[in-house]
Amino acid sequence: MAIIETTSRQFRERQKDFFELADKGEKVVIRRGRKQTYVLTPVSENDLYLSPEMIQRIKESQQEIKEGKSVSFNSVDEMDKYFQALTKEKRED
């Protein structure tokens, strides 16, 4: 994937071209002056809204947390040990 850099002026002049490049998966970086930089990224409807199924999954997860069916960690090391144990259990099955 190529990174295509442009200025805000060039972007205004050729917006359609840059949108098409982004739609094809190219990374379009727009520089505005010396301090501001933006990345043009296509967004699908799924990126903006939660589907009814996703909302239901979130509610179920919240309920599981309330019921104590969750795991929390105090450190990255604890988390690593937990996942290593899970991996070990899978290999033994």
C-alpha positions in Angstrom: 0.0 0.0 0.0 1.4 3.3 -1.0 1.2 6.5 1.1 0.1 9.4 -0.9 0.9 12.8 0.5 -0.8 16.0 -0.6 -1.3 19.5 0.5 -4.7 20.9 1.5 -4.7 23.0 -1.6 -4.0 20.1 -3.9 -6.7 18.1 -2.1 -9.3 20.8 -2.7 -8.4 20.9 -6.4 -8.5 17.1 -6.9 -10.8 15.8 -4.1 -12.5 13.2 -6.4 -9.1 11.7 -7.3 -8.0 11.4 -3.6 -11.4 9.9 -2.5 -11.1 7.3 -5.2 -7.5 6.5 -4.1 -8.7 6.1 -0.5 -11.6 3.9 -1.7 -9.0 1.6 -3.3 -7.1 1.2 -0.1 -4.4 3.8 -0.6 -3.4 5.8 2.4 -3.9 9.5 1.6 -2.2 12.0 4.0 -3.2 15.6 3.7 -0.9 18.3 5.1 -2.4 21.6 6.2 0.4 24.0 6.9 3.3 22.9 8.9 1.5 21.6 12.0 -1.7 19.8 10.9 -1.8 16.5 9.2 -4.9 14.4 8.3 -5.5 10.9 6.9 -8.3 10.3 4.5 -10.1 7.0 5.5 -13.3 5.5 4.0 -15.9 4.8 6.7 -18.7 2.3 6.2 -22.1 2.4 7.8 -21.0 -0.3 10.2 -18.2 2.0 11.4 -20.7 4.7 12.4 -23.6 2.8 13.9 -24.0 -0.2 16.2 -26.2 -2.9 14.7 -29.0 -4.3 16.9 -26.9 -7.5 17.2 -23.9 -5.6 18.4 -26.0 -3.7 21.0 -27.4 -7.0 22.2 -23.9 -8.5 22.6 -22.8 -5.4 24.5 -25.8 -5.7 26.9 -25.0 -9.4 27.4 -21.4 -8.6 28.2 -22.4 -6.0 30.7 -24.7 -8.5 32.4 -21.9 -11.1 32.5 -19.6 -8.5 34.2 -22.3 -7.8 36.8 -22.6 -11.5 37.5 -18.8 -11.8 38.0 -18.2 -13.7 34.8 -15.2 -11.6 33.8 -11.5 -11.6 34.4 -9.5 -8.5 35.4 -5.8 -8.0 35.7 -3.6 -5.7 37.7 -0.7 -5.9 35.4 0.4 -6.9 31.9 2.3 -9.8 33.4 -0.9 -11.2 35.0 -2.6 -10.9 31.7 0.2 -12.6 29.8 0.2 -15.5 32.3 -3.6 -15.9 31.9 -3.4 -16.1 28.2 -0.4 -18.4 28.3 -2.4 -20.7 30.6 -5.3 -20.7 28.1 -3.0 -21.5 25.2 -1.5 -24.4 27.2 -4.9 -25.7 28.1 -5.9 -25.7 24.4 -2.8 -27.6 23.4 -3.5 -30.3 26.1 -7.0 -30.9 24.8 
